[in-house]
């Protein structure tokens, strides 16, 4: 709002006084905001004390939006790692009239994909007159860490066939994001030798984002002791 200025009255005149005196009287607000209307009054007085008042209307109305930058993008591996909303992530909000424009969380919108999933987080920045802008923060969820598991214990058997695959023999599968990574049988590969024959059995361990490792179990056939059969003979003992 400009300072009072008697020169704003430019055409004061009088029938007798060459230079009637212009003086500031008052500023009266209508008490509203956005806009606020101030009625500024000046008096014009001649040398005999005859006076009139003139008024100037000053309208205060902020129509300029505030400004702010988009918060820095965030990359996390797991959904559980997505940070909570935080208005302080908007660090440079400013306005031409409002000293402290208000930052507020608006929404999180996912692109509906997985591995990666992109969430667009929106904040609003609003000044005292309701002028508002939105800024966005991109949050990318992408698990790039492999699960973990130990190799199952080796098996030694005397005779073929090898036992059927059993995924429950992988007992310590774990992942940073997936609660229950999937264990699956992959293959049995023999070394082609007899007595002993060694079969390498492979299981895969896969998380929800397709990160995968393999664990192996050795099955050794013929590496143990083969029990001798018990034979019952009828009649006289043979002579050696």
GROMACS elastic network, one bead per residue, 0.5 to 0.9 nm:
[ bonds ]
;  ai    aj funct       b0    kb
    1    58     6  0.75107   500
    1    59     6  0.86544   500
    1    60     6  0.73919   500
    2     5     6  0.82345   500
    2    58     6  0.88414   500
    4     8     6  0.84866   500
    4    24     6  0.69360   500
    4    40     6  0.82725   500
    5     8     6  0.56704   500
    5     9     6  0.81921   500
    5    23     6  0.87805   500
    5    24     6  0.76884   500
    6     9     6  0.58453   500
    6    10     6  0.84613   500
    6    22     6  0.59257   500
    6    23     6  0.61165   500
    6    24     6  0.65786   500
    6    42     6  0.73259   500
    7    10     6  0.60725   500
    7    22     6  0.81095   500
    8    56     6  0.88569   500
    9    12     6  0.66790   500
    9    22     6  0.73845   500
    9    42     6  0.79659   500
    9    44     6  0.88475   500
    9    54     6  0.82024   500
   12    19     6  0.77481   500
   12    20     6  0.66926   500
   12    21     6  0.83263   500
   12    22     6  0.77895   500
   12    44     6  0.70043   500
   13    16     6  0.88111   500
   13    17     6  0.75389   500
   13    18     6  0.71470   500
   13    19     6  0.68724   500
   13    20     6  0.63832   500
   13    44     6  0.87079   500
   13    46     6  0.85995   500
   14    17     6  0.53057   500
   14    18     6  0.66574   500
   14    19     6  0.75715   500
   14    20     6  0.65836   500
   14    45     6  0.88147   500
   14    46     6  0.67534   500
   15    18     6  0.79238   500
   16    46     6  0.79108   500
   16    47     6  0.81019   500
   17    20     6  0.58102   500
   17    46     6  0.56835   500
   17    47     6  0.59724   500
   17    48     6  0.84069   500
   18    46     6  0.84836   500
   19    46     6  0.75004   500
   19    47     6  0.86522   500
   20    44     6  0.62412   500
   20    45     6  0.53122   500
   20    47     6  0.68813   500
   20    51     6  0.89906   500
   21    43     6  0.78413   500
   21    44     6  0.54875   500
   21    45     6  0.51073   500
   21    46     6  0.63599   500
   21    47     6  0.82779   500
   22    42     6  0.65771   500
   22    43     6  0.55575   500
   22    45     6  0.65962   500
   23    41     6  0.87369   500
   23    42     6  0.54246   500
   23    43     6  0.52310   500
   23    44     6  0.66289   500
   23    45     6  0.83104   500
   24    27     6  0.87976   500
   24    40     6  0.81034   500
   24    41     6  0.63345   500
   24    43     6  0.63829   500
   25    40     6  0.76213   500
   25    41     6  0.52637   500
   25    42     6  0.51003   500
   25    43     6  0.63734   500
   25    53     6  0.84490   500
   26    39     6  0.80204   500
   26    40     6  0.57863   500
   26    41     6  0.53083   500
   26    42     6  0.73031   500
   27    38     6  0.62702   500
   27    39     6  0.56469   500
   27    41     6  0.64608   500
   28    31     6  0.86453   500
   28    37     6  0.83635   500
   28    38     6  0.53921   500
   28    39     6  0.51402   500
   28    40     6  0.64622   500
   28    41     6  0.83668   500
   29    32     6  0.76345   500
   29    36     6  0.69458   500
   29    37     6  0.57897   500
   29    39     6  0.63339   500
   29    40     6  0.87338   500
   30    33     6  0.86716   500
   30    36     6  0.64799   500
   30    37     6  0.56166   500
   30    38     6  0.63607   500
   30    39     6  0.80325   500
   31    36     6  0.66178   500
   31    37     6  0.77581   500
   31    38     6  0.86029   500
   32    35     6  0.65190   500
   32    37     6  0.72120   500
   33    37     6  0.81165   500
   33    60     6  0.77643   500
   33    61     6  0.75190   500
   33   128     6  0.89575   500
   33   129     6  0.75075   500
   34    37     6  0.89516   500
   34    59     6  0.89640   500
   34    60     6  0.68343   500
   34    62     6  0.64685   500
   34    63     6  0.84702   500
   34   128     6  0.83586   500
   34   129     6  0.55091   500
   34   130     6  0.85027   500
   35    59     6  0.64359   500
   35    60     6  0.53520   500
   35    62     6  0.74265   500
   35   129     6  0.83178   500
   36    58     6  0.82739   500
   36    59     6  0.58092   500
   36    60     6  0.50249   500
   36    61     6  0.65113   500
   37    57     6  0.68428   500
   37    58     6  0.57623   500
   37    60     6  0.62176   500
   37    61     6  0.86271   500
   38    56     6  0.81980   500
   38    57     6  0.59203   500
   38    58     6  0.50206   500
   38    59     6  0.63076   500
   38    60     6  0.78003   500
   39    55     6  0.63906   500
   39    56     6  0.58097   500
   39    58     6  0.63437   500
   39    59     6  0.87619   500
   40    54     6  0.83825   500
   40    55     6  0.54243   500
   40    57     6  0.62583   500
   40    58     6  0.72875   500
   41    53     6  0.64931   500
   41    54     6  0.57163   500
   41    56     6  0.63317   500
   41    57     6  0.88773   500
   42    52     6  0.84653   500
   42    53     6  0.55897   500
   42    54     6  0.53429   500
   42    55     6  0.62312   500
   42    56     6  0.81437   500
   43    51     6  0.65583   500
   43    52     6  0.56226   500
   43    54     6  0.62633   500
   43    55     6  0.87436   500
   44    50     6  0.83004   500
   44    51     6  0.53874   500
   44    52     6  0.53219   500
   44    53     6  0.61940   500
   44    54     6  0.76493   500
   45    48     6  0.79131   500
   45    49     6  0.57698   500
   45    50     6  0.55344   500
   45    52     6  0.66730   500
   45    53     6  0.88564   500
   46    49     6  0.54552   500
   46    50     6  0.54875   500
   46    51     6  0.65274   500
   47    50     6  0.74098   500
   48    51     6  0.88443   500
   61   129     6  0.78316   500
   62    65     6  0.82924   500
   62    96     6  0.83255   500
   62    97     6  0.71567   500
   62   127     6  0.89577   500
   62   128     6  0.86030   500
   62   129     6  0.62752   500
   62   130     6  0.89810   500
   62   131     6  0.80045   500
   63   129     6  0.75824   500
   63   130     6  0.87786   500
   63   131     6  0.66516   500
   64    95     6  0.79586   500
   64    96     6  0.71959   500
   64    97     6  0.86228   500
   64   131     6  0.67423   500
   64   132     6  0.89919   500
   65    95     6  0.70556   500
   65    96     6  0.81966   500
   65   125     6  0.87592   500
   65   126     6  0.76840   500
   65   127     6  0.72741   500
   65   130     6  0.84455   500
   65   132     6  0.56520   500
   65   133     6  0.66540   500
   66    93     6  0.70843   500
   66    94     6  0.56553   500
   66    96     6  0.70067   500
   66    97     6  0.87693   500
   66    98     6  0.83667   500
   66   101     6  0.72479   500
   66   125     6  0.67966   500
   66   126     6  0.66645   500
   66   127     6  0.63266   500
   66   131     6  0.68815   500
   66   132     6  0.64719   500
   66   133     6  0.67498   500
   67    92     6  0.78744   500
   67    93     6  0.56325   500
   67    94     6  0.53413   500
   67    95     6  0.62234   500
   67    96     6  0.89670   500
   67   125     6  0.76098   500
   67   132     6  0.87566   500
   67   133     6  0.72567   500
   68    71     6  0.88961   500
   68    90     6  0.71676   500
   68    91     6  0.76773   500
   68    92     6  0.54418   500
   68    94     6  0.65035   500
   68    95     6  0.89643   500
   68   125     6  0.74260   500
   68   133     6  0.81338   500
   68   134     6  0.84761   500
   68   135     6  0.71004   500
   69    72     6  0.89077   500
   69    90     6  0.70353   500
   69    91     6  0.77415   500
   69    92     6  0.65335   500
   69    93     6  0.73534   500
   69   135     6  0.66267   500
   69   136     6  0.85673   500
   70    73     6  0.84723   500
   70    89     6  0.87978   500
   70    90     6  0.69823   500
   70   123     6  0.89037   500
   70   134     6  0.86663   500
   70   136     6  0.53089   500
   70   137     6  0.60164   500
   71    74     6  0.89987   500
   71    89     6  0.57008   500
   71    90     6  0.54838   500
   71    91     6  0.75869   500
   71   135     6  0.74685   500
   71   136     6  0.66944   500
   71   137     6  0.52612   500
   71   138     6  0.82706   500
   72    89     6  0.77908   500
   72    90     6  0.87670   500
   72   137     6  0.63829   500
   72   138     6  0.76958   500
   73   136     6  0.89891   500
   73   137     6  0.56005   500
   73   139     6  0.59124   500
   73   140     6  0.79730   500
   74    82     6  0.84609   500
   74    83     6  0.86357   500
   74   137     6  0.76731   500
   74   138     6  0.63441   500
   74   140     6  0.63243   500
   74   141     6  0.86706   500
   75    82     6  0.84494   500
   75   138     6  0.83951   500
   75   139     6  0.57944   500
   75   141     6  0.61375   500
   75   142     6  0.75217   500
   76    79     6  0.76906   500
   76    80     6  0.89335   500
   76    81     6  0.60365   500
   76    82     6  0.65036   500
   76    83     6  0.88358   500
   76   139     6  0.75363   500
   76   140     6  0.62395   500
   76   141     6  0.50335   500
   76   142     6  0.63967   500
   76   143     6  0.76413   500
   77    80     6  0.85716   500
   77    81     6  0.68889   500
   77    82     6  0.85247   500
   77   115     6  0.89964   500
   77   116     6  0.87853   500
   77   140     6  0.80967   500
   77   141     6  0.52323   500
   77   144     6  0.68731   500
   77   145     6  0.79887   500
   77   176     6  0.84587   500
   77   177     6  0.74649   500
   78    81     6  0.52163   500
   78    82     6  0.71471   500
   78   141     6  0.60347   500
   78   142     6  0.68655   500
   78   143     6  0.61420   500
   78   176     6  0.76684   500
   78   177     6  0.53499   500
   78   178     6  0.85275   500
   79    82     6  0.55672   500
   79   141     6  0.64817   500
   79   142     6  0.87917   500
   79   177     6  0.77195   500
   80    83     6  0.82400   500
   80   177     6  0.79861   500
   81    84     6  0.89706   500
   81   141     6  0.84577   500
   82   139     6  0.75178   500
   82   140     6  0.86866   500
   82   141     6  0.76572   500
   83    86     6  0.81799   500
   83   139     6  0.88794   500
   85    89     6  0.85017   500
   85   105     6  0.69149   500
   85   121     6  0.82787   500
   86    89     6  0.56991   500
   86    90     6  0.82169   500
   86   104     6  0.87598   500
   86   105     6  0.76740   500
   87    90     6  0.58762   500
   87    91     6  0.84928   500
   87   103     6  0.59218   500
   87   104     6  0.61167   500
   87   105     6  0.65968   500
   87   123     6  0.73285   500
   88    91     6  0.60806   500
   88   103     6  0.81264   500
   89   137     6  0.88901   500
   90    93     6  0.67005   500
   90   103     6  0.74541   500
   90   123     6  0.80429   500
   90   125     6  0.89040   500
   90   135     6  0.82529   500
   93   100     6  0.78116   500
   93   101     6  0.67304   500
   93   102     6  0.83750   500
   93   103     6  0.78556   500
   93   125     6  0.70580   500
   94    97     6  0.88241   500
   94    98     6  0.76253   500
   94    99     6  0.72302   500
   94   100     6  0.69475   500
   94   101     6  0.64357   500
   94   125     6  0.87613   500
   94   127     6  0.86850   500
   95    98     6  0.53693   500
   95    99     6  0.67084   500
   95   100     6  0.76163   500
   95   101     6  0.66306   500
   95   126     6  0.88516   500
   95   127     6  0.68244   500
   96    99     6  0.80089   500
   97   127     6  0.78670   500
   97   128     6  0.81080   500
   98   101     6  0.58299   500
   98   127     6  0.56995   500
   98   128     6  0.59928   500
   98   129     6  0.84402   500
   99   127     6  0.85356   500
  100   127     6  0.75765   500
  100   128     6  0.87083   500
  101   125     6  0.62795   500
  101   126     6  0.53590   500
  101   128     6  0.69276   500
  102   124     6  0.78740   500
  102   125     6  0.55231   500
  102   126     6  0.51715   500
  102   127     6  0.64449   500
  102   128     6  0.83144   500
  103   123     6  0.66039   500
  103   124     6  0.55850   500
  103   126     6  0.66157   500
  104   122     6  0.87753   500
  104   123     6  0.54523   500
  104   124     6  0.52680   500
  104   125     6  0.66569   500
  104   126     6  0.83370   500
  105   108     6  0.87794   500
  105   121     6  0.81044   500
  105   122     6  0.63661   500
  105   124     6  0.64186   500
  106   121     6  0.76358   500
  106   122     6  0.53049   500
  106   123     6  0.51189   500
  106   124     6  0.63812   500
  106   134     6  0.85247   500
  107   120     6  0.80208   500
  107   121     6  0.58017   500
  107   122     6  0.53434   500
  107   123     6  0.73119   500
  108   119     6  0.62520   500
  108   120     6  0.56659   500
  108   122     6  0.64867   500
  109   112     6  0.86196   500
  109   118     6  0.83530   500
  109   119     6  0.54007   500
  109   120     6  0.51786   500
  109   121     6  0.64811   500
  109   122     6  0.83746   500
  110   113     6  0.76239   500
  110   117     6  0.69589   500
  110   118     6  0.57947   500
  110   120     6  0.63604   500
  110   121     6  0.87463   500
  111   114     6  0.86697   500
  111   117     6  0.64902   500
  111   118     6  0.56209   500
  111   119     6  0.63720   500
  111   120     6  0.80125   500
  112   117     6  0.66819   500
  112   118     6  0.78005   500
  112   119     6  0.86453   500
  113   116     6  0.65528   500
  113   118     6  0.72568   500
  114   118     6  0.81604   500
  114   141     6  0.78502   500
  114   142     6  0.76953   500
  114   209     6  0.75161   500
  115   118     6  0.89840   500
  115   141     6  0.68164   500
  115   143     6  0.64383   500
  115   144     6  0.85961   500
  115   208     6  0.84079   500
  115   209     6  0.55231   500
  115   210     6  0.85114   500
  116   140     6  0.64762   500
  116   141     6  0.52923   500
  116   143     6  0.73742   500
  116   209     6  0.83649   500
  117   139     6  0.82862   500
  117   140     6  0.58268   500
  117   141     6  0.50732   500
  117   142     6  0.66133   500
  118   138     6  0.68344   500
  118   139     6  0.57480   500
  118   141     6  0.62795   500
  118   142     6  0.86934   500
  119   137     6  0.82223   500
  119   138     6  0.59481   500
  119   139     6  0.50275   500
  119   140     6  0.63244   500
  119   141     6  0.79550   500
  120   136     6  0.64129   500
  120   137     6  0.58523   500
  120   139     6  0.63384   500
  120   140     6  0.87534   500
  121   135     6  0.84162   500
  121   136     6  0.54653   500
  121   137     6  0.50088   500
  121   138     6  0.62869   500
  121   139     6  0.72923   500
  122   134     6  0.65159   500
  122   135     6  0.57571   500
  122   137     6  0.63874   500
  122   138     6  0.88871   500
  123   133     6  0.84965   500
  123   134     6  0.56137   500
  123   135     6  0.54168   500
  123   136     6  0.62843   500
  123   137     6  0.82124   500
  124   132     6  0.66106   500
  124   133     6  0.56699   500
  124   135     6  0.63295   500
  124   136     6  0.87848   500
  125   131     6  0.83092   500
  125   132     6  0.54332   500
  125   133     6  0.53548   500
  125   134     6  0.61893   500
  125   135     6  0.77185   500
  126   129     6  0.79051   500
  126   130     6  0.57612   500
  126   131     6  0.55761   500
  126   133     6  0.66889   500
  126   134     6  0.88340   500
  127   130     6  0.54114   500
  127   131     6  0.55144   500
  127   132     6  0.65496   500
  128   131     6  0.74600   500
  129   132     6  0.88034   500
  142   209     6  0.80157   500
  143   146     6  0.84108   500
  143   176     6  0.84282   500
  143   177     6  0.73025   500
  143   208     6  0.87678   500
  143   209     6  0.63871   500
  143   211     6  0.80362   500
  144   209     6  0.78492   500
  144   211     6  0.68406   500
  145   175     6  0.79602   500
  145   176     6  0.71804   500
  145   177     6  0.86510   500
  145   211     6  0.67741   500
  146   175     6  0.70581   500
  146   176     6  0.81598   500
  146   205     6  0.89539   500
  146   206     6  0.79464   500
  146   207     6  0.74905   500
  146   210     6  0.86532   500
  146   211     6  0.50351   500
  146   212     6  0.58413   500
  146   213     6  0.67220   500
  147   173     6  0.71092   500
  147   174     6  0.56665   500
  147   176     6  0.70095   500
  147   177     6  0.88053   500
  147   178     6  0.83941   500
  147   181     6  0.72997   500
  147   205     6  0.68572   500
  147   206     6  0.67266   500
  147   207     6  0.63608   500
  147   211     6  0.68529   500
  147   212     6  0.65233   500
  147   213     6  0.67199   500
  148   172     6  0.78372   500
  148   173     6  0.56179   500
  148   174     6  0.53263   500
  148   175     6  0.62160   500
  148   176     6  0.89817   500
  148   205     6  0.76355   500
  148   212     6  0.88012   500
  148   213     6  0.72272   500
  149   152     6  0.89521   500
  149   170     6  0.71534   500
  149   171     6  0.76882   500
  149   172     6  0.54299   500
  149   174     6  0.65076   500
  149   175     6  0.89624   500
  149   205     6  0.74379   500
  149   213     6  0.81081   500
  149   214     6  0.83948   500
  149   215     6  0.71320   500
  150   153     6  0.89453   500
  150   170     6  0.70144   500
  150   171     6  0.77883   500
  150   172     6  0.65403   500
  150   173     6  0.73652   500
  150   215     6  0.66132   500
  150   216     6  0.86156   500
  151   154     6  0.84820   500
  151   169     6  0.88623   500
  151   170     6  0.70122   500
  151   203     6  0.88636   500
  151   214     6  0.85888   500
  151   216     6  0.53399   500
  151   217     6  0.60951   500
  152   169     6  0.57952   500
  152   170     6  0.55820   500
  152   171     6  0.77641   500
  152   215     6  0.74429   500
  152   216     6  0.67485   500
  152   217     6  0.53913   500
  152   218     6  0.84694   500
  153   169     6  0.79224   500
  153   170     6  0.89192   500
  153   216     6  0.89641   500
  153   217     6  0.63351   500
  153   218     6  0.77582   500
  154   216     6  0.88314   500
  154   217     6  0.53795   500
  154   219     6  0.59336   500
  154   220     6  0.78034   500
  155   217     6  0.76803   500
  155   218     6  0.62914   500
  155   220     6  0.61480   500
  155   221     6  0.84585   500
  156   218     6  0.83303   500
  156   219     6  0.59610   500
  156   221     6  0.61578   500
  156   222     6  0.76847   500
  156   223     6  0.63070   500
  156   224     6  0.64132   500
  157   160     6  0.74836   500
  157   161     6  0.88832   500
  157   162     6  0.77592   500
  157   219     6  0.75459   500
  157   220     6  0.61857   500
  157   221     6  0.50320   500
  157   222     6  0.62210   500
  157   223     6  0.66760   500
  157   224     6  0.59683   500
  157   225     6  0.85023   500
  158   196     6  0.87953   500
  158   220     6  0.81674   500
  158   221     6  0.55345   500
  158   223     6  0.61345   500
  158   225     6  0.60521   500
  158   226     6  0.55998   500
  158   227     6  0.86477   500
  159   162     6  0.80152   500
  159   221     6  0.58326   500
  159   222     6  0.57863   500
  159   223     6  0.88366   500
  159   224     6  0.85287   500
  159   226     6  0.75212   500
  160   163     6  0.84406   500
  160   221     6  0.62352   500
  160   222     6  0.79123   500
  161   164     6  0.87494   500
  161   221     6  0.81060   500
  162   165     6  0.87310   500
  162   199     6  0.83490   500
  162   219     6  0.70735   500
  162   220     6  0.85279   500
  162   221     6  0.73652   500
  163   166     6  0.84415   500
  163   219     6  0.86776   500
  165   169     6  0.87750   500
  165   185     6  0.66654   500
  165   188     6  0.88539   500
  165   201     6  0.80013   500
  165   203     6  0.88939   500
  166   169     6  0.58745   500
  166   170     6  0.82440   500
  166   184     6  0.88881   500
  166   185     6  0.77119   500
  167   170     6  0.57979   500
  167   171     6  0.84621   500
  167   183     6  0.60840   500
  167   184     6  0.62357   500
  167   185     6  0.66105   500
  167   203     6  0.73317   500
  168   171     6  0.61941   500
  168   183     6  0.82465   500
  170   173     6  0.66744   500
  170   183     6  0.74410   500
  170   203     6  0.81158   500
  170   205     6  0.89331   500
  170   215     6  0.82909   500
  173   180     6  0.78475   500
  173   181     6  0.67268   500
  173   182     6  0.83605   500
  173   183     6  0.78415   500
  173   205     6  0.70810   500
  174   177     6  0.88431   500
  174   178     6  0.76431   500
  174   179     6  0.72566   500
  174   180     6  0.70047   500
  174   181     6  0.64381   500
  174   205     6  0.87837   500
  174   207     6  0.87034   500
  175   178     6  0.53867   500
  175   179     6  0.67299   500
  175   180     6  0.76649   500
  175   181     6  0.66334   500
  175   206     6  0.88725   500
  175   207     6  0.68445   500
  176   179     6  0.80088   500
  177   207     6  0.79104   500
  177   208     6  0.81126   500
  178   181     6  0.58392   500
  178   207     6  0.57191   500
  178   208     6  0.59800   500
  178   209     6  0.84191   500
  179   207     6  0.85416   500
  180   207     6  0.76184   500
  180   208     6  0.87238   500
  181   205     6  0.62887   500
  181   206     6  0.53820   500
  181   208     6  0.69473   500
  182   204     6  0.78278   500
  182   205     6  0.54878   500
  182   206     6  0.51561   500
  182   207     6  0.64468   500
  182   208     6  0.83335   500
  183   203     6  0.66095   500
  183   204     6  0.55745   500
  183   206     6  0.66444   500
  184   202     6  0.87827   500
  184   203     6  0.54569   500
  184   204     6  0.52501   500
  184   205     6  0.66531   500
  184   206     6  0.83584   500
  185   188     6  0.88117   500
  185   201     6  0.81089   500
  185   202     6  0.63988   500
  185   204     6  0.64107   500
  186   201     6  0.76193   500
  186   202     6  0.53332   500
  186   203     6  0.51403   500
  186   204     6  0.63580   500
  186   214     6  0.86673   500
  187   200     6  0.80163   500
  187   201     6  0.57793   500
  187   202     6  0.53549   500
  187   203     6  0.73260   500
  188   199     6  0.61827   500
  188   200     6  0.56291   500
  188   202     6  0.64805   500
  189   192     6  0.86941   500
  189   198     6  0.83618   500
  189   199     6  0.53655   500
  189   200     6  0.51272   500
  189   201     6  0.64425   500
  189   202     6  0.83564   500
  190   193     6  0.77275   500
  190   197     6  0.69629   500
  190   198     6  0.57846   500
  190   200     6  0.62867   500
  190   201     6  0.86786   500
  191   194     6  0.87987   500
  191   197     6  0.64947   500
  191   198     6  0.56263   500
  191   199     6  0.63130   500
  191   200     6  0.79616   500
  192   197     6  0.65365   500
  192   198     6  0.77005   500
  192   199     6  0.85228   500
  193   196     6  0.65703   500
  193   198     6  0.72488   500
  194   198     6  0.83230   500
  194   221     6  0.80488   500
  194   222     6  0.75798   500
  195   198     6  0.87716   500
  195   220     6  0.87777   500
  195   221     6  0.67567   500
  195   223     6  0.65419   500
  196   220     6  0.62762   500
  196   221     6  0.53148   500
  196   223     6  0.51247   500
  196   224     6  0.86328   500
  197   219     6  0.81299   500
  197   220     6  0.58116   500
  197   221     6  0.51219   500
  197   222     6  0.66406   500
  197   223     6  0.79219   500
  198   218     6  0.66020   500
  198   219     6  0.57092   500
  198   221     6  0.63354   500
  198   222     6  0.89012   500
  198   223     6  0.89796   500
  199   217     6  0.81944   500
  199   218     6  0.57855   500
  199   219     6  0.50223   500
  199   220     6  0.64202   500
  199   221     6  0.79623   500
  200   216     6  0.64490   500
  200   217     6  0.58728   500
  200   219     6  0.64275   500
  200   220     6  0.88174   500
  201   215     6  0.84129   500
  201   216     6  0.54881   500
  201   217     6  0.50702   500
  201   218     6  0.62150   500
  201   219     6  0.72474   500
  202   214     6  0.65613   500
  202   215     6  0.57603   500
  202   217     6  0.64470   500
  202   218     6  0.88951   500
  203   213     6  0.85596   500
  203   214     6  0.56543   500
  203   215     6  0.53989   500
  203   216     6  0.62907   500
  203   217     6  0.82757   500
  204   212     6  0.67383   500
  204   213     6  0.57776   500
  204   215     6  0.63702   500
  204   216     6  0.88080   500
  205   211     6  0.83650   500
  205   212     6  0.55568   500
  205   213     6  0.53823   500
  205   214     6  0.61504   500
  205   215     6  0.77431   500
  206   209     6  0.79275   500
  206   210     6  0.57782   500
  206   211     6  0.56481   500
  206   213     6  0.67068   500
  206   214     6  0.88076   500
  207   210     6  0.54015   500
  207   211     6  0.55192   500
  207   212     6  0.66047   500
  208   211     6  0.74703   500
  209   212     6  0.88285   500
  220   223     6  0.59186   500
  220   224     6  0.83906   500
  221   224     6  0.75359   500
  222   225     6  0.74409   500
  222   226     6  0.76806   500
  223   226     6  0.89363   500
  233   236     6  0.81661   500
  233   237     6  0.75656   500
  234   237     6  0.80449   500
  235   238     6  0.87342   500
  236   239     6  0.88096   500
